[in-house]
Amino acid sequence: MILSSTRSGVPETASRSGLKRRALIAGAVVVAAGAGAAGGVLGTRYFLLGVDDSVLDTHHRSDAEFFAQMRMSGALDVIPPSLTEAIKMSSVVLVGEIVDVRATEPVTGEVPTDKFYGVGLVVRPLDVVQGSLPLRFRDELTLDLMFGATGPTGSLETIRAGLPQGPAVFFLRSGEDAANNLIEHWEKRERPVPGGTARLDRDRQYYGLVSYNGILVQGPDHVLSPAWEPELIDGMAEEARTYKKLSDLVAYLRTLDSVPVGTRIG
């Protein structure tokens, strides 16, 4: 059932239509720390392909099915109460397309013999909506989805055969931010990070979802959050469902204030 508050769409304007086909500057300026001995920063500009509204708004049933199989059944998940809060938890919010899948390194638990496995979704960034994306991830990044003590059902070849046809919106935390959060978490407990430096180096390679609600795709009549249990849709995903078109949601996300690095929650 479609929510009664479903928006009919954002009125088309000359300024908004100009966003459709132009190449987009990723995050406006990508800031790279440690650019010099004096601690300066380097502003780097680069272009992404961008994506047309008509592509964003095309529904592919198989896309939702693809992301649904990535659910970690019974997992505890952080559910941002709103899209605004989801942005605050994110290093970057981007539109991207899945171009491949690959194995990611297992995570070592508190007990060294405990291993947790997942799968890496290779994302080609098309448009940065909020936040910034380092230059080295301009062409692709790997989204690390954890599954638990075993890997995902089926082989990588099987998963690869059903890659999504259209783009999705991803709310992502960088591996660098995740590693810093992990260090802070274990320092408060006055204990070393499980896995030590190897674990931190592993995490810095990848991006992660801020929430399983943080993948949004175009549905048959409204935006969907397919990677989380349908009966548990709440917070940011419930808000996202009030949009009929993914392009209108992306346009709305652009209007929300970005949160400076260092003040993100999570």
N, C-alpha and C positions, 0 to 999 in steps of 0.2 A: 504494500500500500504506500502510495506517495504521501509524504507529509504535507499537511495543509499549508504549511509556510513555504512551500517550494517557490523559489524565485522564478519569475518569468524570463529573466535575463537582464544583462547590463545593457543600457541603451548604447547603440553604436555611435561613436564620435570620431571625428577626423583624427584626433590624437591617438585614440585607442586602435583604430584600424591601422594606423601607421606602425603598430607593434607587430602586426601579423607576419609580415614577410621580410622584415629587415633582419640582418644578422645582429645578434645581441651581444653586447659587451658583458662578459661574465662577471657578475658581482660589481660592475662598474670599475672597481680597482681591486686587484688582488694584492694583498699586502704580504710580503715575505719578510719574516723576522730575521735578524742577524745578517743584514746586508753588508755590514761593515764592522770594523773593530770598535767604532764609536757607538754601536748599537743602533745605527740608522735603519730605516725601512725602505724598501724598494717597491714602487708602484709599477705594476706590470699589467698591460692591457692585452687582451686577446679576444678573438671572435669565436662564437659558437654559431651553429647552423640556424638556430631558431626553429620555430614550428608554427604552422598555420593553424588557425582556429578550427578549420574544417577537419584537420587531422586529429586534433585533441578531442573533438566532439563525435568522432566515429566510434560506434560501439562494436566491439569484437567479443562475443561471448566467451571464446576460448581464452582471452586475456585474463578475465576474472577467474576462470578455472585454473589457469596456470598459477596465479598468485595464491589461490585457495589451497593448493597442494603444498605450499610453503609454510602453512600454519604449523606451529609447534603445539600439538594438542595438550591441553591442561597447563600450558605455561602461564606463569605469572607475568603480567604485562603492566607497564606504566601507561595509563590512559590520560593523555593531556585533556583537561576540561574544555579546551577551546582551541581553535586554529591559531589564535594569537599566542597562547601558551605553548603550543607545539612549535611555533617559530622560535620562541625563546629557548626551547630545549635543543634546537637544531644548530649545527654548524653551517648548514646550507639546505635550502629548499630548492629543488631543481626539477625540471622536466627532462626525462631521459627515456631511452629505449634499451631493452635488454637485447644484447647481441650474442651472448654466449653464457655458458655456465662452466664453472671449474671447481675443483676441490680446494678447500681452504685448510690451513693448518689446524689440527685439533688444539683445543684449549686444555691446559693442565689445571686440575682442580686443587683444592687445599691439600688433598692427599695426592702425592706425585703420580700414583698409578691410576688416578681418575682422569679419564679423557672425555671431552665433550666435542661432538662432531657437528659439522654443518655443511652448507654448500655456498659457493660464491656466485652471485649473479653479476655478470659483467655488464655494466651500464655505460652507454654512450651518452654523455650530457648534451642536451640540445639547447637548454635555456636555464639560466640561473634566475630564480624568482626572488629569493631572499638569501642574504649571507654572501659568502665568497667561496671560490673554488681555486685551490692552488694550481699553478700552471701545469704541474706534472700530472694532474688528473683531468686535463682538458679533453683528452681523447677518449679516456675510459677510466672507470674506477670499479672496484670490486666491492659489492655489497655482501657482507658476511652475515648469513642467517644461520643461527645455531639451532640444532635439533635435539641435542641431548646426548645420551650414552651411545646412540647409534646414529648413522647418517640418514638422509632422506630416503623414503621408499622409492625403489626403482633406481636404475643406473643413471649416470650423467647423460648417457646417450639418449635414454628415454625422455629425460627432462628436456634435453636440447631439442628434441624433435617437436616439442610443443611450445617453442618460444613465442611470447606475445607478438602480435602483429602491429599493435599501436603503442604510443607512448604512455607513460604514467607520471604522476607527480610523486616525488619521494621527499620525505622529511628525514634528513640524515645527520648523524653525528660523526665527525671525522675520527679516525683512529688516534690522532694526536690528542684531541679533546678527551676521548675515552680513556686513553692511557693516563692523562693527567688526573682525571677523576678517580681512576683506580688507585693511583699513588696516594692521593689525598684520603681516600676511603681507608686504606690500610695503615696509613700514618696515624690516623685518629685512633686506630685500634692498637697502635704501637707494635705492629707485626709487619713482616715483609710481604710484598706482593707474591701470591702463589705463582710459581714459575719464574719469578725474578725478571731479570733483564730480557731473557728470551721471550717471556710472555708479553712484555711491553713492546719489544721490537715486532713481535707477531701482530699485535693489535694495530700498530701504527701503519701497517700496510693496507688496512681495510677501512671501509665505511660501515656503519651500522645504522639500523633504524632507531629513531627515538622511541618508537612504539610500533607494534604490529598494525596499528591503525594508520601508520604513516605511509601507506601506499594507496594512492587514489587513482581510479580509472573511470572512464566513461561507461556508464551502464545503459540499459535500454531506454530509461526515462529519467535517470538522475545519476549523480556521481556515486560510485561505490567504493567501499574500503574492503577489498576481497580477502585480505590476508589475515583477518581476525574472525572469530566466531560470530556468525550473523546475529545470534540471539544476545550477544554481549555488546553490540554496537552502542557506543556512548560517547560523550564528550566531543572531541574534534571530529570523529567520524560521523556522529549524528548531525553535527553542524554542516559538514561537507555534503551530506545527503540532501540538504535543503536546496542544493543547486542542481538545476536541470542539466546544465552544460559544464563540462570540465574547463572550457575556455573562460567562462564567467567566473569560476572559482579561482583560476589562475590570476585573472584580472583583479579580483578582490584581494588575493594574497599580496599582490604588488603594492596595494595601498596601505598595508599594515606596517607599522614602524619596525625597522630592524633593531636588534638588540646588540650593542657593542660586545666584542669578544671580551670575556672576563666577567660579564654580568649575566651570562646564561645560567639558567637553573639546571639542576640535574647532576 
